[in-house]
């Protein structure tokens, strides 16, 4: 799985200066510079899906397992590189916590499949790498100044992507480190149930202008509160989020401070997070 290094001509990004978007939004672009980016988190999302497919749907075939092994071996070799992260930032590559987390997920889920199915795997290699990532996140992803897990190693910026730490079962929902992080996120990035990804003033992302709150993060927050046992807060946040849906119950990628739907609409990831939050909250409430 080689790194992408060249720019694809057909996907090269350019601005269309003669056009404007919804309500005058700009710039209007075709193509996407993200085609050249390294985003290590995608391997965790993919292999977590493969793990669930093998567990609940159908066992992986020998060919599928070989492909999984190739992916995990690639992650073992490349997990420590700086990348652009899940938010596709344009402020330079960093060693983002979320990217490290999802590399841990990728290896962990493949190991679980191997144990469950008795499949051949390089566990002697995979296990130590997975454990190295675990301790790396705890040691270098933690900000003593903020008493929270930070956006990237050695930094103090908060990022809502940290909400995935308990949702991926990396850390226990009652762990004191996590509870302190949850409080910090709630104090800085949450406003009336709406959650910002991060503060671009504290962590410049290379993009101009302001953005809305991220709906997927708001539902991650609901689920994190649920898992932490803070059910009243979780239920209130969830019910408030439902009021921002359109008349069909659909959500965009973002919600502005005035309640407007912004960005991609409807956003599939947002609704996956909604379903997960609703399922876990309903189960917790009995």
C-alpha positions, 0 to 999 in steps of 0.5 A, a space after each residue: 500500500 504505497 503512499 500517495 505522492 503525485 498529484 492527479 491531474 483530473 483531481 487537481 483543485 482549482 477555484 471557479 471565481 465566476 461562481 458562488 455557492 449557497 447564499 454567496 459562500 466561497 470559494 467554489 472549487 472543483 477537484 480536491 487537494 485532499 487527493 494528495 493527502 495522507 490520512 492514516 485514520 481511514 485504515 482503522 475505520 475500514 478494518 473496524 467495519 471488516 471486523 464487524 462484518 466478519 462477526 455479524 454477517 459472514 466470515 471473511 474469505 481467504 482472499 479477503 483475509 490476505 488483503 486484511 493482512 497486507 493492510 495491517 502490515 502496511 499500518 505497522 510500517 507507517 503508523 508513526 508518520 505525521 499526516 493531515 488527519 481526519 479533518 483534512 487540514 491544510 495547516 501542515 502534517 502533524 502526529 494527530 491523536 485520532 490518526 494514532 487511535 485509528 491505527 491502533 484500531 486497525 491492528 486491534 480489530 485484525 488481531 481479534 478476527 485472527 483470534 476468533 477465527 484461528 486465522 494465520 497472522 503475524 501476531 508476534 509483529 502486530 501485537 507489539 506495534 499495537 501496544 506501542 501505539 497504545 502507550 504512545 497515545 497515553 504518554 504523548 497524546 495527553 496534555 498535562 496543561 489541559 488535563 485532557 487528550 490533545 489534538 496532536 502529540 506535544 500540543 495543548 489544542 483540544 479536538 472533538 475527535 478525541 470523543 472516539 477514544 471510548 467509542 472505539 474501546 481504546 479507553 474505559 468510559 470511567 477512566 479518570 483520564 477520559 472523564 477529565 478529557 470529556 469535561 474539558 471538551 464540554 467546557 471548550 468545544 460544546 455550546 448548547 449540545 452543538 460541538 465544534 471540531 476544534 478551535 482554528 484560532 488555536 490550531 490554524 488549519 490553513 482554511 479561511 473563514 468561520 465554520 459551523 459546529 460539526 454534527 457528527 461530533 455532536 452525536 459522538 458527544 451524546 454517545 460519550 456522555 451515555 457511556 460515561 453514565 451521564 444519562 440526563 446530559 446525554 438525553 438532553 443533548 440528543 433531544 436538542 440535536 433532533 430539533 436541528 434536523 430538517 422536516 425529513 429528519 435529515 442533517 447536514 455536515 454542519 450546523 451554524 450558530 443560528 441553527 442553519 444546516 451547512 456543508 454536505 447535505 445530507 451527510 451520511 457520517 452524521 446519520 451513522 453517528 446519530 444511529 449509534 448515539 440513539 441505540 446506545 442511549 436507548 439501551 442505557 435508559 432501558 
